[in-house]
């Protein structure tokens, strides 16, 4: 958990300065590459670590160390091939995907630069899964930090070098006509180098780690190992693929709809009318969605903790423990996400101005979009624990089906609202998407678990969040009128709103938690 938080922080240190360097158009090229990379990466890599870890844990528990070694060798060979195919697929699709998505081939270099990350990601996932299966989380944790450090350092240094030395790019890459596209490709190369760095780190760990050995007579066949790995990893990968389709939907619909129907905002200085759709999409994806994704990554960890206790309570038919565990997991997610969403919404101009001081046009443009996203952020934060709990009560395929429905809502919403609301329509449809996902997930879970969840504590959290937002808004207004600095307005307003929220939560929700604990 600590390494995951550190990796997320390092990711913010990479993405926020990169947006300040590249600007809206440059981030459009960068986001185009990510939009193709993430679905392929999700399908090939996501779920692989858990599949390898599960099989490794089974063999290790039985003392079948030769089988453990064969699982690693087989997984490494098979999924290295899968990763290589995924990388080649991205390279082959780089130019046509760039032309289809943006109307030009400028983003093709960025797409091609990120392709090798799929191969390195598969290798890293297998190695991490082997150690996790032997209850050793340190290689995974440290490799995540190495990955984050290399990405931030290499990506920003390479991107900065390209922008400072455009003549070098023109000399060695004469076919590159837009230096921003070259800079985006350099930033993306930092992502690829980070996955290589993690793979090299894990290879070094392997050299200095002596694993248990055994000469048991029974060893699984390669065919059986591949079959079991695929059966475990495939559903998780498909679910992750569907989740990442929303990024592709945003890219195609935002750029397409604004190119077709136009935009109510004028192109900023230095951005031509033809570049405006890419500027708008790059700003939305690089700024608004980056801030939007910060908090859900925290509540995602709640699902890992909820899975064990909910499974235990469900299998033992302990209804009180099941109700208590469910309420606590969902309530904790709400307690974390509600004040964060309210605070970001109220202080959106100050937060974006502080994070993106060199991209004032892009930041100002994203203020309303970020506010429209906040309701969806709360719904997504609460949905993460629900997905894990659905697996715990015997509904492992439900998250995939629910996510498909949410994706359909997202696509329909973008097509309906973007022509009238501009990119704010994409933000609004995102909130509709995750609101639908939360509503359906909650309904399916309550029916599967056959329990009742009181809505009163969640109403108190929403009330406390509203008071938090009101206090922060009044404080910010007073400080602005007094001529306070940007940091002063943001810091003091957040502190006042946070203090009000904590007092109300302790007074209202805290009592409910204590009473439930006593009954349980």
Secondary structure, DSSP 8 states (H G I E B T S, - for coil): -HHHHHHHHHHHHHHHHHHHHHHHHHHHHHHHHHHHHHHHHHHHHTTHHHHHHHHHHHHHHTT-HHHHHHHHHHHHHHHHHHHHHHHHHHHHHHHHHHHHHHSSSTTHHHHHHHTHHHHHHHHHHHHHHHHHHTT--HHHHHHHHHHHHHHHHHHHHHHHHHHH-HHHHHHH-TT---HHHHHHHHHHHHHHHHHHHHHHHHHHHHHT--------S----HHHHHHHHHHHHHHHHHHHHHHHHHHHHHHHHHHHHHHHH--SS---TT--TTTHHHHHHHHIIIIIHHHHHHHHHHHHHHHHHHHHHHHHHHHTT-HHHHHHHHHHHHHHHHHHHHHHHHHHHHTHHHHHHHHTTT-HHHHHHHHHHHHHHHHHHHHHHHHHHHHHHHHHTT-TTHHHHHHHHHHHHHHHHHHHHHHHHTHHHHHHHHHHHHHHHHHHHHHHHHHHHT----SHHHHHHHHHHHHHHHHHHHHHHHHHHTT--HHHHHHHHHHHHHHHHHHHHHHHHHHHHHHHHHH-
